[in-house]
Amino acid sequence: MPLRVAGRQVDSRPSPRKTKDSESPPGEGGAGVKILSTDPLNGETSLENLSDSITPESQFFVRSHFARPDLARGKHTLQISGAVERSLTLRIEDLEAMDTRTLPVTLECAGNGRAGLRPLPAGEAWGLGAVGTVRWTGVPLRAVLESARLRSDVIEILAIGADRGRPPEIADVIPFARSLPVSKAIDPDTLLALRMNDEPIPPEHGAPVRLIVPGWYGMASVKWLERIEALAEPFGGYYQIRRYMFDHADDKSPTPVRTMRVRSLIVSPSDGEAVRKGHVAVRGKAWSGDAEVVSVQVEVDGLSREASLLPPVSPHAWRTWEFAWDAIAPGRHVLRSRATDAKGAAQPDVGRWNRHGYGNNSAQAITVIVQ
């Protein structure tokens, strides 16, 4: 039977979260990861550590909904069940024996930039560092589904993690679970990832196996994967219909959070940095889940200029951009970057507020002091 979220609501608040506003100690992310909470573990990357095309796993942001499960790689299995002709139980070594692919993929937390919305929505107060690009190596989910032989009436593929907890308004303990349309699940680039930057995935990033869904916000890339279920009807779980929805608190129905909105970041110089008068190299990253980024404009005190785009490292990865700023006037200057993708989507000046604080892709502005 498909996984169901408990329908009963309770009038209680979630357990207090342990928070920690500091750089991560060993075993909790890595150097350059700012810890937002420790129970569960959540941390974002310092923007200056996003300068490389590939983000080191020690500097990759950490997003957790519940406590990290303790999974033994040698004993863990992945169950394939539901509306299939052949149920499967796969060990990690079974997956490793299959044909694998390696893809650089940019993942961004749907709440990245939440701290910039007003009024501030509930949830982790992410700045702009809940994003990164990693080389993921794994088995296409499609290959496993083909082995299980989906029934003709399947419409969604449900991914269920081994992490469990009790979110707000829910009486029972539930796992983190999300479903994908069949068309996205069978995309050859949707992976059951086993390695991160050519090494086994670290525990905090979903070891021993996690889903990677290119182009979609990170909630789709379920960590600590323990079950894949083929569904003949839409999934109605908590993290499918109560969260990860754009709810603008108006008279319109909420819409699902899916592909990453077009976005750019300035990673150098940093906000508030003092630079010497003369040539200043402004660098950053830009990405979109819907189409290739084709333009980045950099505004200096409101005057816009075109940045140079470097080739992407893969169709699913961000693009590095550069802009040569002739900083001749001493004093404070405001720099702002704005990306546009091939479908014509561009970053707004102000992100649209929504109740859960998702998808804030407003153009980033920083202040630089020329000395």
C-alpha positions in Angstrom: 0.0 0.0 0.0 1.2 3.5 -0.7 2.7 5.3 2.3 0.0 7.6 4.0 0.6 10.5 6.3 -1.4 10.5 9.5 -4.6 12.4 9.0 -5.2 13.3 12.7 -4.1 16.8 13.8 -3.0 17.7 17.3 -2.9 21.0 19.0 0.7 21.1 20.0 4.0 22.6 18.9 7.0 20.8 17.7 9.8 20.0 20.1 12.3 22.8 20.5 15.2 22.8 18.1 18.8 23.0 19.2 20.4 25.9 17.3 24.0 26.8 16.9 25.2 29.8 14.9 28.8 28.9 14.3 31.2 27.1 12.0 30.8 23.4 12.1 33.0 21.1 14.2 34.4 17.8 12.9 31.6 15.4 12.0 29.0 18.1 11.5 29.5 19.2 7.9 32.9 20.7 7.3 35.0 23.9 7.4 33.2 26.8 5.9 29.7 25.4 6.7 27.7 27.6 9.1 25.5 25.5 11.4 22.0 26.8 11.7 20.7 24.0 13.9 22.2 20.8 15.4 19.0 18.8 16.1 18.4 18.1 13.3 21.6 19.2 11.5 21.3 22.1 9.1 24.1 24.2 7.8 24.9 26.5 4.8 28.1 27.2 2.9 29.9 30.5 3.2 29.6 32.3 -0.2 33.4 32.6 -0.6 33.5 28.8 -0.5 31.3 28.6 -3.6 34.0 29.9 -5.9 35.0 26.5 -7.4 33.0 24.8 -10.1 32.7 21.8 -7.9 31.9 22.2 -4.2 34.0 20.0 -1.9 31.8 17.6 0.2 33.2 19.2 3.4 31.8 22.5 2.3 28.4 21.4 0.8 25.3 22.6 2.7 23.5 20.2 5.0 19.7 19.9 5.0 17.9 17.6 7.4 14.3 17.3 8.5 14.9 14.7 11.2 17.8 13.1 13.1 20.3 11.3 10.9 19.6 7.6 10.8 22.4 5.2 11.6 22.7 3.0 8.5 25.4 0.4 7.9 26.6 0.3 4.3 27.2 -3.4 4.3 23.7 -4.3 5.7 21.5 -1.6 4.1 19.0 -2.6 1.4 16.8 -0.7 -1.0 13.3 -2.1 -1.5 11.5 -1.6 -4.8 7.7 -2.3 -4.4 4.2 -1.1 -5.2 2.6 -1.3 -8.6 5.4 -3.4 -10.1 5.4 -6.8 -11.6 8.6 -7.8 -9.7 9.5 -6.5 -6.3 13.2 -6.1 -5.7 15.6 -6.0 -2.7 18.9 -4.5 -3.7 22.0 -4.3 -1.6 24.5 -1.5 -2.1 26.9 -4.0 -3.8 24.1 -4.9 -6.2 23.8 -1.2 -7.2 27.5 -0.8 -7.4 27.6 -3.7 -9.9 25.2 -1.9 -12.3 26.2 0.6 -14.9 26.7 4.0 -13.3 26.8 7.6 -14.5 28.7 10.6 -13.1 26.9 14.0 -13.3 27.9 17.4 -11.9 24.6 18.6 -10.5 23.7 21.9 -8.7 21.4 21.3 -5.7 19.7 24.2 -3.9 17.5 24.0 -0.9 14.0 25.3 -1.6 14.3 27.6 1.5 17.6 29.2 0.3 17.2 32.9 0.8 14.3 32.6 3.2 16.0 35.1 5.6 15.5 37.8 2.9 11.7 37.6 2.9 9.5 39.9 5.1 7.8 39.1 7.2 10.2 36.2 7.9 8.4 32.9 7.4 8.8 30.0 9.8 11.6 27.5 9.2 15.4 27.6 9.0 16.5 31.1 8.4 18.7 30.2 5.4 20.9 33.0 4.0 22.2 32.4 0.4 24.5 29.4 1.0 22.2 26.5 0.8 23.4 25.6 -2.6 26.3 23.7 -4.1 27.5 21.7 -7.1 28.8 18.1 -6.7 29.8 15.3 -9.0 27.2 12.6 -8.2 27.9 9.0 -9.3 25.1 6.5 -9.3 22.7 4.2 -11.1 19.9 5.7 -13.2 16.7 5.1 -11.3 15.2 4.2 -14.7 17.4 1.1 -14.8 16.0 -0.2 -11.5 12.4 0.6 -12.4 12.9 -1.3 -15.7 14.1 -4.3 -13.8 11.0 -4.1 -11.5 8.7 -3.7 -14.6 6.2 -0.9 -13.8 2.6 -1.6 -14.3 0.8 0.5 -17.0 -1.2 2.4 -14.4 1.8 3.9 -12.5 1.7 7.7 -12.4 4.2 8.5 -9.6 7.4 7.0 -8.1 7.6 7.5 -4.3 11.0 7.8 -2.6 11.1 7.1 1.1 14.0 7.9 3.4 15.1 6.1 6.5 15.0 9.3 8.6 11.9 9.6 10.8 10.3 12.2 13.1 7.2 14.1 13.9 6.7 17.3 12.0 4.3 20.1 13.2 0.6 19.2 13.2 1.3 15.4 12.8 0.5 13.0 15.7 2.6 10.1 14.4 6.2 9.6 13.5 6.7 9.6 9.7 9.6 9.2 7.3 10.7 11.9 4.9 9.1 10.9 1.7 8.5 12.6 -1.7 7.1 11.4 -5.0 8.1 12.2 -8.6 6.0 12.0 -11.8 7.0 8.9 -13.8 8.4 11.1 -16.6 11.0 12.7 -14.2 11.7 9.4 -12.4 12.7 7.6 -15.7 14.8 10.5 -16.9 18.2 9.0 -17.5 19.8 11.7 -15.3 17.7 10.9 -12.2 20.2 8.9 -10.1 20.4 6.6 -7.2 23.6 8.2 -6.0 26.3 6.2 -4.3 29.3 8.5 -4.5 29.9 12.2 -4.0 32.9 13.8 -5.7 34.2 10.3 -6.4 34.1 9.2 -2.7 31.3 7.4 -0.8 28.6 9.8 0.3 29.2 11.1 3.8 26.5 10.2 6.4 25.2 13.7 6.7 24.6 13.9 2.9 22.5 10.7 2.7 24.8 7.7 2.8 24.8 5.0 1.7 22.3 5.9 -1.2 20.3 9.0 -2.0 18.2 10.2 -4.8 19.5 13.0 -7.1 16.9 14.8 -9.2 18.7 17.4 -11.4 16.9 20.7 -12.0 14.6 20.3 -9.0 15.0 21.9 -5.6 16.8 19.7 -3.1 13.7 18.3 -1.3 13.2 16.0 -4.3 16.7 14.4 -3.8 15.6 12.2 -0.8 18.5 11.2 1.5 19.1 7.8 3.2 16.9 6.1 0.7 15.4 2.8 1.9 12.3 2.3 -0.3 11.1 3.1 -3.8 7.4 2.6 -4.4 5.5 2.7 -7.7 2.1 4.4 -7.2 -1.1 4.2 -9.3 -2.5 7.3 -7.5 -1.1 10.6 -6.4 0.9 10.6 -3.1 -0.6 12.6 -0.3 2.2 12.7 2.2 3.0 15.6 4.6 6.1 16.8 2.6 4.2 16.5 -0.6 1.0 18.5 0.0 1.5 20.3 3.3 5.1 21.5 2.7 7.0 22.3 -0.4 4.0 24.2 -1.8 4.0 27.8 -2.8 1.3 29.2 -0.6 0.9 33.0 -1.1 -1.9 33.2 1.5 -4.3 34.5 -1.1 -7.5 33.1 -2.7 -5.5 30.9 -5.1 -4.6 27.2 -4.4 -1.0 26.5 -3.4 1.2 25.1 -6.2 4.0 22.5 -5.9 7.6 23.5 -5.5 9.6 21.8 -8.3 12.3 23.2 -10.5 14.8 25.7 -9.3 14.1 29.3 -10.2 16.8 31.3 -12.1 19.3 32.7 -9.7 22.8 34.3 -9.5 25.1 34.9 -6.6 28.1 37.2 -6.1 30.8 35.1 -4.3 33.7 37.6 -4.6 34.1 40.2 -3.3 32.1 39.5 -0.2 29.5 41.8 1.3 31.1 44.7 3.2 34.6 43.9 1.8 37.1 46.8 1.3 39.0 46.7 -2.0 41.7 48.9 -3.4 40.9 51.5 -6.0 41.4 50.1 -9.6 40.5 46.9 -11.3 38.3 44.6 -9.2 37.3 41.1 -10.4 33.7 40.4 -9.5 32.8 36.7 -9.7 29.8 34.6 -9.1 27.6 31.6 -10.0 24.3 31.4 -11.9 21.8 28.6 -12.4 18.2 27.7 -13.4 16.3 24.4 -13.2 14.2 25.2 -16.2 16.8 26.3 -18.9 20.4 27.3 -19.4 21.5 30.6 -18.0 22.2 32.9 -21.0 22.9 36.2 -19.3 24.1 37.8 -16.1 23.9 41.5 -15.6 25.9 43.2 -12.9 24.7 46.6 -11.6 27.1 49.0 -10.0 25.2 51.8 -8.2 22.3 51.1 -10.6 24.3 51.1 -13.8 24.1 47.7 -15.5 26.8 45.9 -17.4 27.0 42.4 -19.0 29.1 39.8 -17.2 31.1 37.1 -19.0 29.7 33.6 -18.7 32.1 30.6 -18.6 30.9 27.3 -20.1 28.9 25.1 -17.7 30.5 21.9 -16.4 27.3 20.0 -17.2 23.8 20.7 -18.4 22.6 20.4 -14.7 25.3 22.6 -13.1 25.7 26.3 -12.5 27.7 28.6 -14.7 30.6 30.7 -13.4 30.5 34.3 -14.4 33.0 37.2 -14.2 32.8 40.9 -14.4 35.7 43.4 -14.6 34.8 46.4 -12.5 36.9 49.6 -12.9 36.5 50.8 -9.3 37.8 54.4 -9.6 35.5 56.3 -7.1 36.4 55.8 -3.4 33.6 55.1 -1.0 30.7 52.7 -0.7 29.2 51.1 -3.8 26.2 48.7 -4.2 26.7 45.7 -6.6 23.8 43.6 -7.7 23.7 40.5 -10.0 20.7 39.4 -12.1 20.6 36.2 -14.2 18.3 35.4 -17.1 17.7 31.9 -18.5 17.0 30.7 -22.1 13.2 30.7 -21.4 13.4 34.4 -20.6 12.9 34.1 -16.8 14.9 36.7 -14.9 15.5 37.4 -11.2 13.1 39.9 -9.6 14.3 42.8 -7.4 12.2 41.4 -4.6 11.2 37.8 -4.2 7.5 37.0 -3.8 6.6 36.2 -0.2 5.0 32.9 0.5 3.9 31.2 3.8 6.7 28.7 3.9 9.5 30.9 2.5 10.4 28.9 -0.7 12.0 29.9 -3.9 13.2 33.4 -3.0 15.3 34.2 -6.1 15.6 38.0 -5.7 18.6 39.7 -7.1 21.4 39.7 -4.6 22.9 43.1 -3.6 26.2 43.6 -1.7 28.1 46.6 -0.5 31.8 47.1 -1.4 34.0 49.8 -0.1 36.6 51.2 -2.5 39.7 52.6 -0.7 
